[in-house]
């Protein structure tokens, strides 16, 4: 099993210690790119794929771990798009 497959498997278990950087890697694998944010964009981050599907998330700070509800929202979107 490759590195990305292990990351997907871990992500689907909705861990409490899944980091923002791991999420960016995962979304990039599925073709999602971060949108540029304005100077006043705050901690909201958007990712878009080639089908123009947008995933809108709050970038956690100061700790890098995502909230479990955010992971569940991303899983739901990825399932709806047939990515997982």
C-alpha positions in Angstrom: 0.0 0.0 0.0 1.4 3.4 -1.0 1.7 6.5 1.1 -1.4 8.2 -0.4 -3.5 5.1 0.1 -2.5 5.0 3.8 -3.3 8.6 4.1 -6.8 8.1 2.6 -7.4 5.1 4.9 -6.4 7.1 7.9 -8.5 10.1 6.8 -11.6 7.9 6.4 -11.3 6.9 10.1 -11.9 10.6 11.1 -8.8 10.8 13.4 -8.5 13.6 15.9 -4.9 14.3 14.9 -5.3 14.7 11.1 -3.4 17.9 10.2 -4.0 20.7 7.7 -0.9 19.7 5.7 -2.2 16.1 5.4 -5.5 17.4 4.1 -3.8 19.6 1.5 -1.9 16.6 0.3 -5.0 14.5 0.1 -7.1 17.1 -1.7 -4.2 17.7 -4.2 -4.3 13.9 -4.9 -7.9 14.2 -5.9 -7.3 17.3 -8.1 -8.3 20.0 -5.7 -6.2 23.2 -5.8 -6.3 26.0 -3.3 -7.9 29.2 -4.4 -6.1 32.4 -3.8 -7.5 34.3 -0.9 -7.8 38.1 -0.5 -5.9 40.0 2.1 -8.9 39.9 4.4 -9.8 36.3 3.8 -9.1 35.3 7.4 -8.7 31.7 8.1 -11.2 30.5 5.5 -9.6 28.4 2.7 -11.2 27.2 -0.5 -10.2 24.3 -2.7 -11.6 23.8 -6.2 -11.3 20.9 -8.7 -11.6 20.9 -12.5 -15.4 20.4 -12.2 -15.6 23.7 -10.3 -16.6 21.9 -7.1 -15.5 24.0 -4.1 -14.5 22.7 -0.6 -14.7 25.6 1.9 -12.8 25.0 5.2 -11.5 26.9 8.2 -7.8 26.5 8.5 -7.1 25.5 12.1 -4.8 27.6 14.2 -2.7 27.8 16.2 -2.8 23.9 16.3 -2.7 22.3 12.9 -5.2 19.5 13.6 -8.6 19.6 11.8 -11.9 19.4 13.7 -13.7 16.1 13.1 -16.8 17.8 11.7 -14.6 19.4 9.0 -13.1 16.0 8.1 -16.7 14.5 7.8 -17.7 17.4 5.5 -14.7 16.7 3.2 -15.5 13.0 3.2 -19.1 13.7 2.2 -18.0 16.0 -0.6 -15.4 13.5 -1.9 -18.0 10.7 -1.8 -20.5 12.8 -3.7 -17.9 13.5 -6.4 -17.0 9.8 -6.7 -13.5 10.4 -5.5 -13.7 7.9 -2.7 
